[in-house]
Amino acid sequence: MSIKINSTANFISQGYTILIGIAITPLYLQYLGAEAYGLVGFFALMQAWLNLLDLGLSPTLGRQVAYARGQKNGFEFFKRLLKSFELIFIVLALVIIAGIYLASDWVAQVWIKADTLDLSTLIYCIGLMGVMIGFRWFTALYRSGINGMEDQVWLSAANIVLISFKFIGALILLAFITKDVRHFFEYQLVIGVLEVLLFMWRFYRQLPTTENAPVLFAFDWQAIKSVAPFALGITYTAGIWILITQTDKLILSGILSLAEFGYFSLVALVAGGITALSGPISQAIMPRMTLLLSQGKQDEMLSIYRQASQIVAVISLSVSLMIGLYAEPLIYAWTGNKEAAAWGYKVLIWFALGNGVLAINAFQYYLQSAFGQLRLHVIGSSISALIQVPIIYYAAVNYAAEGAGIAWFSFRLVWFLWWTPIVHRRFVPGFHLSWILKDILPIVVITVGAALGLSNLVMLDLTQNRLLLFFQMLGLGLLLLTISAFSAQPIRSHIFKRLKR
């Protein structure tokens, strides 16, 4: 399957996920209330932190699938590795479910600041969160394997179906059956179990047959040992990454009221959509970059790297600038809640801009992952955490959500300018200057200039109809994206080629 087809399928899936979240989340806020929706946001935060216990196994499995495809008899070793990973995940899932159950009383009484939700509801929902997190580890494992097989068209279609059940099904539940947040989490648990079973079936169906069929449960220490340096590198850097990206949310969950944390969760959802937009491309290129390097085709790999980074720069910068410059009308048009818009727009500006930079900065990690060498990534992540976490902590404690947002954007920009050339110099000497000046800088200059021009020329009125306000922003966003697209060489070449035909 070509990268273009996989990327298109991934974009459709990711776009659908973002759009359905945008459409339905305000209705969750309406039916559940700000405080119960804050509990949903707390679940997302807890899941992010507990992903540390993945131990890097899911991304490692995805890379090993891609590598096995380029080797003769590569799947003999891979199947032993898979069985070992599954056994580790079973043990971890049981431990975390028990741990969250035992800690649920303390979290509900001490950490969460609820005014209207009763204690028994909080404890019960936190317990369900633990079970869902245990199942989602297996989902991530099999999803990574399917991605490594480049079976991404099926994966995208399955995601669309499952997301529809998660969002639309939950909305029907809340609108017509019950508004109890306990039933909301029970429904999400059922969908999570079905998701694991579906992905497991598809992944095993895609695996080629081998001479030695593995037993149902087996642990191969030699197989684990051979990939341990790569997996532990991912684990360590993932832990650092969670520390960097989730520290502000963890601190704010203990500072803000549950209702205010619900508003902050809306901001985090919108800002997170920016980095999610780059996901379909990275999902498509990482297995192919690994495969090309395993075949000794570095020039082809770098060509994919350059084109993909330009496309991501166009998308992430256009969207982040549009969201940042029109944050208040965006939140109001989306939620219809003027209190949420007034509280969130000063915060959203900075998180949106920071995530726009982050999406481009992620490419230096893709390069290291393709080479299978994460030592420099470990060093960089450690330095980043040592500097950024204290800054974020100070900003969040003293200046709340807005201060955390400013600190986030400032550090992301400085880190991109300083660390990316170091990574490029290590893996592809002489590459960075051409990449930054020819591939990235023209996109940045044109997109920023166009965005500032539009924001000064077009002022949006919050007193008008929300639907009209939304379509005005959509039109401005499409205009900005079109202007930005012509600054990227692969998009420009594709358009000119189409025009010639």
C-alpha positions in Angstrom: 0.0 0.0 0.0 1.4 3.4 -1.0 2.3 6.1 1.5 -0.2 8.4 -0.3 -3.1 6.0 0.2 -2.2 5.2 3.8 -1.8 8.9 4.6 -5.1 9.7 3.0 -6.9 7.0 4.9 -5.2 8.1 8.2 -6.2 11.7 7.5 -9.8 10.7 6.9 -9.8 8.8 10.1 -8.1 11.4 12.2 -10.2 14.2 10.6 -13.3 12.3 11.4 -12.2 11.8 15.0 -11.4 15.4 15.5 -14.6 16.6 13.8 -16.9 14.3 15.8 -15.1 15.3 19.0 -15.6 18.9 18.1 -19.3 18.3 17.4 -20.2 16.2 20.3 -17.9 17.4 23.2 -20.1 20.5 23.8 -23.1 18.3 24.1 -21.3 16.2 26.7 -20.7 19.4 28.6 -24.4 20.2 28.3 -25.8 16.9 29.4 -23.2 15.9 32.0 -22.4 19.4 33.3 -19.0 21.1 33.8 -18.1 19.1 36.9 -18.9 15.6 35.5 -17.1 16.6 32.2 -14.1 17.5 34.4 -14.1 13.9 35.5 -13.9 12.8 31.9 -10.9 15.2 31.5 -9.3 13.7 34.6 -9.6 10.2 33.0 -7.7 11.4 30.0 -5.0 12.8 32.3 -4.8 9.6 34.3 -4.6 7.5 31.1 -1.7 9.7 29.8 0.3 9.2 33.0 -0.3 5.5 33.2 0.8 5.0 29.7 4.3 5.0 31.3 3.7 1.4 32.2 3.5 0.5 28.5 7.3 0.3 28.9 7.8 1.2 25.2 6.5 -2.2 24.2 3.8 -0.9 21.8 6.0 1.3 19.6 8.7 -1.3 19.8 6.3 -4.0 18.4 5.3 -1.7 15.6 9.0 -1.1 14.6 9.8 -4.8 14.8 6.9 -5.7 12.5 8.2 -3.2 9.9 11.7 -4.6 10.3 10.6 -8.3 10.1 8.9 -7.5 6.8 12.2 -6.6 5.3 14.1 -9.7 6.5 14.0 -13.3 5.5 12.2 -15.4 8.2 11.9 -12.3 10.3 8.5 -13.3 11.7 9.9 -16.4 13.4 11.6 -14.1 15.9 8.8 -11.6 15.9 6.1 -14.1 17.1 8.2 -15.1 20.1 8.5 -11.4 20.9 4.8 -10.8 20.5 3.9 -13.6 23.0 6.3 -12.2 25.5 4.9 -8.7 25.2 1.3 -10.0 25.7 2.3 -11.9 28.9 3.9 -8.7 30.3 0.8 -6.7 29.5 -1.5 -9.2 31.2 0.5 -8.9 34.5 0.7 -5.1 34.2 -3.0 -4.7 33.5 -3.9 -6.7 36.6 -1.5 -4.7 38.8 -2.8 -1.3 37.6 -6.5 -2.3 37.9 -5.9 -3.4 41.5 -3.7 -0.3 42.3 -6.3 2.2 41.0 -9.1 0.4 42.9 -7.1 0.7 46.1 -6.2 4.3 45.5 -9.7 5.4 44.4 -10.8 6.6 47.9 -7.8 8.9 48.3 -8.1 10.3 44.8 -11.8 11.1 45.2 -11.5 12.6 48.7 -8.1 14.4 48.6 -7.1 15.2 45.1 -10.3 15.9 43.1 -12.2 19.1 44.2 -15.8 18.3 43.5 -18.8 20.3 44.7 -21.8 18.5 43.4 -20.7 14.9 42.6 -21.0 12.6 45.5 -18.1 10.6 46.9 -19.4 7.1 45.9 -19.9 8.2 42.3 -16.3 9.5 42.2 -14.9 6.3 43.7 -16.9 4.1 41.3 -15.9 6.0 38.2 -12.2 6.0 39.1 -12.4 2.3 39.5 -13.9 1.9 36.1 -11.1 4.1 34.7 -8.5 1.6 36.0 -10.2 -1.3 34.1 -10.4 0.8 30.9 -6.7 1.7 31.1 -5.8 -2.0 31.4 -7.7 -2.9 28.2 -6.4 0.1 26.3 -2.8 -1.1 26.7 -3.7 -4.1 24.6 -5.5 -1.9 22.1 -2.3 0.1 21.7 -0.2 -3.0 21.3 -2.3 -4.5 18.5 -2.9 -1.1 16.8 0.9 -0.6 16.7 1.3 -4.0 15.1 -1.4 -3.3 12.4 0.3 0.0 11.7 3.7 -1.7 11.3 2.1 -4.0 8.7 1.0 -0.9 6.9 -2.6 -2.2 7.0 -3.6 1.4 7.6 -6.7 1.6 5.4 -8.4 -1.1 7.4 -7.2 0.5 10.7 -8.6 3.9 9.6 -12.0 2.4 8.8 -12.1 0.5 12.1 -11.2 3.7 14.0 -14.1 5.5 12.3 -16.6 2.8 13.3 -15.3 2.6 16.9 -15.1 6.4 17.3 -18.7 6.6 16.1 -19.8 4.1 18.8 -17.8 5.9 21.5 -19.1 9.4 20.7 -22.4 9.0 19.0 -23.4 6.0 21.1 -22.5 7.8 24.3 -24.4 10.9 23.2 -27.6 8.9 22.5 -27.1 7.3 26.0 -26.9 10.7 27.7 -29.6 12.4 25.6 -32.3 9.7 25.8 -31.5 7.2 28.5 -29.5 8.5 31.4 -27.3 11.5 32.3 -25.5 9.6 35.0 -21.8 9.9 34.6 -21.4 6.3 36.0 -23.4 4.9 33.0 -21.2 7.0 30.6 -18.1 5.3 31.9 -19.7 1.8 31.9 -20.7 2.3 28.2 -17.1 3.3 27.3 -15.8 0.2 29.1 -17.9 -2.1 26.9 -16.7 -0.3 23.7 -13.1 -0.6 24.9 -13.4 -4.4 25.3 -14.9 -4.8 21.8 -12.0 -2.6 20.5 -9.3 -4.9 21.9 -11.0 -8.0 20.5 -11.4 -6.5 17.0 -7.7 -5.3 16.8 -6.4 -8.6 18.1 -8.3 -10.5 15.5 -7.1 -8.3 12.7 -3.5 -8.3 13.7 -3.3 -12.1 14.1 -5.0 -12.5 10.7 -2.4 -10.4 9.0 0.6 -12.3 10.5 2.3 -14.6 7.9 2.5 -18.3 8.9 5.9 -19.6 10.2 7.4 -23.0 10.7 7.3 -22.9 14.5 3.9 -21.8 15.8 4.2 -20.1 19.2 2.2 -21.4 22.2 -0.6 -19.4 23.7 1.4 -18.0 26.5 5.2 -17.9 26.4 8.0 -15.7 27.7 11.2 -15.6 25.7 13.9 -13.7 27.6 16.4 -13.7 24.7 13.8 -12.1 22.4 13.0 -9.4 25.1 16.7 -8.8 25.8 17.5 -8.2 22.1 15.0 -5.3 21.8 15.3 -4.1 25.4 17.6 -1.2 24.7 15.3 0.2 22.1 12.2 -0.4 24.2 13.7 1.0 27.4 14.8 4.1 25.4 11.2 4.6 24.3 10.0 4.0 27.8 12.4 6.5 29.4 11.7 9.2 26.8 7.9 8.5 26.9 8.1 9.0 30.6 10.0 12.2 30.2 7.5 13.3 27.5 4.6 12.6 29.7 6.3 14.6 32.5 6.8 17.5 30.1 3.4 17.5 28.4 1.2 16.4 31.4 2.8 18.1 34.4 0.8 21.3 33.9 -2.5 19.3 33.7 -1.6 17.3 36.7 -0.9 20.4 38.8 -4.0 22.2 37.5 -6.2 19.2 38.3 -5.3 19.7 41.9 -5.5 23.6 41.8 -8.6 24.3 39.7 -12.1 23.3 40.7 -13.5 20.3 38.9 -15.7 22.7 36.8 -12.7 24.9 35.8 -10.7 21.7 35.0 -13.6 20.8 32.7 -13.1 24.1 30.8 -9.3 23.4 30.7 -10.0 20.0 29.3 -11.9 21.7 26.4 -8.8 23.8 25.8 -6.5 20.8 26.0 -8.8 18.9 23.5 -8.6 21.7 20.9 -4.9 22.2 21.3 -4.3 18.4 21.2 -6.1 18.3 17.9 -3.2 20.2 16.3 -0.6 17.5 17.1 -3.2 14.9 16.2 -3.4 16.3 12.6 0.3 15.3 12.1 -0.4 11.8 13.4 -1.7 10.3 10.1 1.5 11.3 8.2 3.9 10.1 10.9 1.8 6.9 11.1 2.3 6.3 7.4 6.0 7.3 7.1 7.6 5.7 10.1 7.2 2.0 9.0 8.3 3.0 5.5 11.3 4.9 6.7 12.3 1.9 8.8 11.8 -0.5 5.9 13.9 1.7 3.5 16.7 1.9 5.9 16.7 -1.8 6.5 17.1 -2.1 2.7 20.0 0.5 2.6 17.9 3.1 0.8 18.8 6.2 2.8 18.2 8.8 0.0 14.7 7.6 -0.5 14.1 7.7 3.2 15.3 11.3 3.4 13.1 12.3 0.5 10.0 11.0 2.4 11.2 12.8 5.5 11.5 16.2 3.7 8.2 16.0 2.0 6.3 14.8 5.1 7.9 17.5 7.3 6.8 20.2 4.8 3.2 19.0 4.7 3.0 18.8 8.5 4.4 22.3 8.8 1.8 23.6 6.5 -1.1 21.9 8.3 0.1 22.4 11.9 1.1 26.1 11.6 -2.0 27.0 9.7 -4.3 25.4 12.2 -2.5 26.5 15.3 -2.3 30.1 14.1 -6.0 30.1 13.2 -7.0 28.6 16.6 -4.6 30.9 18.5 -5.7 34.2 16.8 -9.4 33.4 17.0 -9.5 31.5 20.3 -12.4 33.2 22.0 -14.9 33.1 19.0 -13.8 29.5 18.4 -14.6 28.4 21.9 -17.9 30.3 22.0 -19.0 29.0 18.5 -18.1 25.5 19.6 -19.7 25.3 23.0 -22.1 28.2 23.2 -20.8 28.8 26.6 -19.5 32.4 27.1 -18.1 31.6 30.5 -15.9 28.9 29.0 -14.9 31.2 26.1 -13.9 34.0 28.5 -12.0 31.6 30.7 -10.3 29.6 28.0 -9.2 31.9 25.2 -6.1 33.4 26.9 -5.0 29.8 27.7 -5.8 28.3 24.3 -3.7 30.8 22.3 -0.4 29.6 23.9 -1.1 25.9 23.9 -2.2 26.0 20.3 1.0 27.8 19.2 3.1 25.5 21.3 1.6 22.4 19.8 2.1 23.8 16.3 5.8 23.9 16.9 5.7 20.5 18.6 4.2 18.8 15.5 7.3 19.9 13.4 9.7 19.2 16.2 8.5 15.5 16.3 10.3 14.7 13.1 13.7 14.5 14.6 12.3 11.6 16.7 10.9 9.9 13.7 14.4 10.0 12.2 16.0 8.4 15.3 13.3 5.8 15.5 13.8 4.8 11.9 17.5 4.3 12.5 16.7 2.3 15.7 19.0 4.5 17.8 17.4 6.5 20.6 20.4 7.3 22.7 20.4 11.0 21.6 16.6 11.1 22.1 17.1 9.9 25.7 19.7 12.6 26.3 17.6 15.3 24.7 14.5 14.3 26.6 16.3 14.3 29.9 17.8 17.8 29.3 14.4 19.0 28.2 12.7 17.7 31.3 15.3 19.1 33.7 14.7 22.6 32.2 11.1 22.6 31.3 9.3 20.8 34.2 10.5 23.3 36.9 9.5 26.2 34.6 6.0 24.7 33.9 5.6 23.9 37.6 6.4 27.5 38.7 4.2 29.0 35.9 1.2 26.7 36.7 1.4 27.3 40.5 1.9 31.0 40.3 0.0 32.0 37.1 -2.4 29.1 36.7 -3.4 27.9 33.3 -2.4 31.0 31.3 1.1 31.0 32.8 1.5 27.3 32.0 0.5 28.0 28.4 3.0 30.8 27.9 5.8 28.6 29.4 4.8 25.7 27.2 5.0 27.7 23.9 8.2 29.5 24.8 10.1 26.4 25.7 8.8 24.4 22.6 10.1 27.2 20.3 13.5 27.4 21.9 13.9 23.7 22.0 13.1 23.2 18.4 15.6 25.8 17.3 18.4 24.4 19.5 17.9 20.6 19.5 16.8 19.7 16.0 20.1 20.7 14.3 22.0 18.5 16.8 19.9 15.4 15.9 20.2 16.1 12.1 24.0 16.5 12.4 24.3 13.2 14.2 22.3 11.1 11.7 22.5 13.0 8.4 25.5 15.4 8.5 25.1 18.5 6.3 21.3 18.0 6.1 19.9 20.5 8.6 20.7 23.9 7.1 19.1 22.9 3.7 16.1 21.5 5.5 15.4 24.5 7.7 16.1 27.1 5.1 14.5 25.5 2.0 11.8 23.3 3.5 10.6 24.9 6.7 11.4 28.6 6.8 9.4 29.6 3.7 6.4 27.9 5.1 6.8 29.7 8.5 7.3 33.2 7.0 4.3 32.9 4.5 1.9 31.3 7.0 2.6 33.6 9.9 2.4 36.7 7.6 -0.9 35.6 6.1 -2.3 34.7 9.5 -1.4 38.1 11.1 -2.8 39.9 8.0 -6.1 38.0 8.2 -6.5 38.6 11.9 -6.0 42.4 11.5 -8.4 42.6 8.5 -11.2 40.3 9.8 -12.6 40.8 13.3 -15.3 38.4 14.4 -18.3 39.5 16.5 -19.4 37.1 19.3 -22.9 38.6 19.3 -23.8 37.0 16.0 -25.2 33.6 15.3 -22.9 30.8 16.4 -23.3 28.8 13.2 -22.5 31.9 11.1 -19.5 32.5 13.3 -18.3 29.0 12.8 -18.5 29.2 9.0 -16.7 32.5 9.0 -13.8 30.9 10.9 -13.9 27.8 8.6 -13.6 30.0 5.6 -10.7 32.0 7.1 -9.0 28.8 8.0 -9.3 27.3 4.5 -8.0 30.5 3.0 -5.0 30.5 5.3 -4.3 26.8 4.6 -4.5 27.4 0.8 -2.0 30.3 1.0 0.3 28.3 3.2 0.1 25.2 1.0 1.7 27.0 -2.0 4.8 27.5 0.1 5.5 23.8 0.4 7.4 22.3 -2.6 5.7 18.8 -2.7 2.2 20.4 -2.6 3.1 23.0 -5.1 4.6 20.5 -7.5 1.5 18.3 -7.1 -0.9 21.2 -7.9 1.2 22.3 -11.0 1.3 18.7 -12.2 -2.5 18.5 -12.0 -2.9 21.9 -13.8 -0.7 20.7 -16.6 -2.9 17.6 -17.1 
